[in-house]
Amino acid sequence: MKIGFIGTGVMGTGIIENLLKNDADVTVYNRTKAHAQQVLDQGAKWVDSPRELAENSDLVLTMVGYPSDVEKIYFGDDGLFKAARQGQYFVDMTTSKPSLAKKIFDHGQKLGVHILDAPVSGGDVGAKNGTLTVMVGGEQADFEKLKPVFQQFSSSDTYFGPAGAGQNTKMANQIMIAGTMTGMTEMLVYAKKAGLDLPMVCQTLQSGAAENFSLGTYGPRILRDDYTPGFFAKHFLKDLRIALEEADEMNLDLPATKQAKQLYEQLVDDQKLGNDGTQALIKLWWH
């Protein structure tokens, strides 16, 4: 199976590297070719457009930044659907809008293309180690067909239902992470003000009922003054906005998630730190 991949950012690069380690035939496209050099050096091939990628692939995986990017690479003048053929598989792993996942699925149906929405969780560590969690929407038979591919870069892959179900599951995931990120941040602010040994506090809390991914992964980075992105703050803000838009359509009020969104708006929009990792939220208190 010839695999095409669009998006060689932090997450995409880790996924591609794991595919290459499993001897997959991978061709890539990215808006900036220089950002793909790391995987090209490891054996991935290059094309100049999504359309050309579709022409040369049996399966195309996409992981880009925003729903607008997804729309362009699928429906644009040089997009995937311009060269799609019956029997191909397109899988969008971007965290995006459930409504857009359904739109892509519906268009794929008309062309005879198998479409899945399959966002992932696990950050840069999960992408690098091949231990991501994959949340899938679409046709179950298509999910079963692609499980061997997902297993090359994940430790968990789960089918949740029709088109859009994967994206809705990812929204639930991001709502949960919003709570752990704000909780970890305020915990560190409190512990520092109380004069406690912060590494000792983190180690102790991570061994008890407060254990969580955010604390275990990002707490040590904060203590090292490391704000490089395992996941960009600007992308997390995008996710929270999508989650709250979906909640509004369901007539749901999510006050804690709204507060998290406001905090990340201060970080990204006001302080212009969107290219930092999500752990940079601490900078609202620690300058």
N, C-alpha and C positions, 0 to 999 in steps of 0.2 A: 504494500500500500504506500503510495506516494503522499506524504503529508506536507501541506503548506501551513505556514504560521505567520500571522500578521501581528506585530507588536513585540519589540525586543527591549522592553523596559525591564525593571527589576524582576518582576514576576515572570514575564515571558521568557527572559533569558534563562532562568532556572529551569523552567519547564522544557525548553528546547534542549538544554544540556542533558537533561534526563532522557529525552527521546533519543538523542544522539548516542548516549551511553548504551542504549538498548538496540543500537544498530539500525535505527529508523532512517529512512530516506527523507530528509527534511529540507524544504526550500522556504526561504523567509522573505518577507517584505516589511519595511519600516519607513516612515516618512523621512528619517535621516539615516542614510546608509551607515555612517560612522558608528551609530549606536548599535548596529548589528555586527560590528567587526568581531566581537568576542565569540559569537557563535559561528561566524563564517570561518574563523581561525580553527574551529573545532570540527569543521566538515560540512556545515550547512551551506546550501547554495542560495543564490540571490536572484530575484526578479525585480523588475522596475515598477510594477503596479499590482493592485489586487486582481485586476482582470487577468493579467498574465499568470498570476499564481493559480487562479481558478482553471486556466487552460492546462496547467501542468500538474494538477493535484487530484487525488481521489478523495481526500479529506482535507478540509481547511479549518484550522483552529484560529480564532481571533481573540486578542486581548489588548484592548486599547484603553484610552483614558475616559472618554465621556460618551453619553448616548449620541451626541452629534457626530462623533468620530465613527461610531458603529454605523449610523445611518449612511455616512459617506462611503465607507468601505464596502457596504453591501449594495446600496442603491445608487451610488454616484456614477458619473459618466464613464469612469474607468474602474467601476466596482466589480465585486464578485459576481453579481447576478448578470452582468453583461456577457459573461463567458460560461455561466453555469450550464451543466448538462445533466440529463436524467441519470439518477443513480448515485450522484455525488453526495457527500456528507459535509455540511457546514455546521460548525459548533462555535457559538459565541460564548467566551468565558469572561468577557468584560462584566463588571458589575454595572447593570444598566436597568432600564425601565421594563417592567413586565409587559407593558403595552407594546413596546418596541419588539420584544421577543416574539409576541404573538403576530405582529405585522410581518416580521422576517419569516416566521413559520408559514403563514398564509401564502406569502409570495413564493416560498420554496415549494409548497404543495402544487402550485400551478405549473411549476417547471419540472416537477418530479425529483426535486432535491430534498434529501433528508435533513431536517433542521433540529438542532438541540440548543437550548440555553443551558449553560453549565458553568456558572460562576464558581469561584473557588475561595477557600479560606485557609489561612495558615501563614500568610506573610512571606517575606523573603526567605526565612528559615525553612518553611515548608516547601517552597519552590525549589530551593537549592538541594534539600535532602530528599526530595521526592515523596513528601509526606503530606501533601495538600489534602483538603477535604473538598470533594466535588459534589455540587448540588444540581440535579438535572431535571429539566422539563422538556417535554416533547413526546414522541412516540416511544413506548417502552421497548419495542423491538429494536429501534435504533440505538437506544441506550445499551441494550444487551450486546449489540454488534460491536459497539465501541468500548466496552468495558476493558478489553485487553490494552487499549491505548491509554485510557485513563489510569490504569493500574501502573503504568510506567512512571507516573509522576505524582501519584497519590497513595494514601494509606486508607482512604475511605471514599467510596463513590456511591451515591444513593439517588434513586429515581423517586421523584415526588409527585409527578402527574403531568398533565398536558402543558403545552407551551406557556411559558411565563411562570410555571411553578418553581423552577430553579431560581429565578430572579426573586420571587417572593420569599423563598427560603433564605436567600442571601440577605434580603432586607431584615428578616428576623435576626439573622446573625449579626448584622451591623447594629441593630438596636441593642442587642446584648453587649456588644463590644463598647458601645457608647457609654454604658454604665460602668464597665470595668476600667475604661480609660479615665473617666472623670473620678471614679473612686480611688484608683491608684494615685492620680495626681494630687487629690486633696489629702490622701493619706500621707504622702511624702511632705507636703506643705506643713501639715500638722506635726508630723514626727520631727521635722527639722526645727520648727519653732519650739517644740518641747525639749530640744537639746538631746535627742536620742541618737544613737549610732545607726545611721541609715542603712548601711549594708547588713547590719545585724537584724534590724527591723524587717527588711525585705526577706532575708533568709528565714526568719521566724514565721512571718505571715504566710510565706509560700509553703511552709510545712504544715499549716493548719487549715481551718475552714475558709480562710480568705484566699486560698490558692487560686490562681487564674492565669491565663495565657498572657494577659497584658503585663501583669506584675513580673512574671517569670522571664518574659522576653524583653520588655521595654524598661522595667525598673533598673536593671544593671546598666543599660545604655545611658539612662539619665544620670546615673551616678558617675559614669565615665565622661559625662558631658558630650555624649555622642548622639547627635540629632539627624544622622544620615537616615534616609527613608527606607525602612522595611516596607512601609506603605505610606505614600504621600499624604500629608495633611489635607491638601486640596482635593484629593480623590475621596478621602473619608468624608469631607464636608459635602461633596457631591452625593455620596451615598446616603447621608443623613437627610439631605433635601429630598431625594427620591423616596426614601422611606416615609417621610412625613407627608409628601404628596399622595402616596398610596394610602396612608392612614386616613387622610382627609376624605378620600373617595369612599372609604369604608365607614365614614362617620366615627372614627376613633380619635380620641384625644390622648396623646402620649407626652405628658408634660416633662418627664425626665429627658426624653429624646430631644424635645424642643430646647431644653436648657443646654444640652450637649451641643446642639447645632449652633446656638448663639455663642457658646464659648469658642467653637472652631471658626465661626465667622470673625470673631475678634482676632484670632490667630492668623487666619488666612487673608481676610479682606482688610482688616485694619492694620495689622502689623506686617503684612506681606511676607508671611513665613510659610506659604503653601507648599514650597518645595522641600521643607523639612519633613521629617517623619512625624507620625501621629503623636509620638512621645513629646514633641516640642510644646504640647499644651502646657507643660510645666512652666514655660517661659512667661505665661500670663502672671505668674507669681514670682518666679526667680528670674531676675534680669541679668 
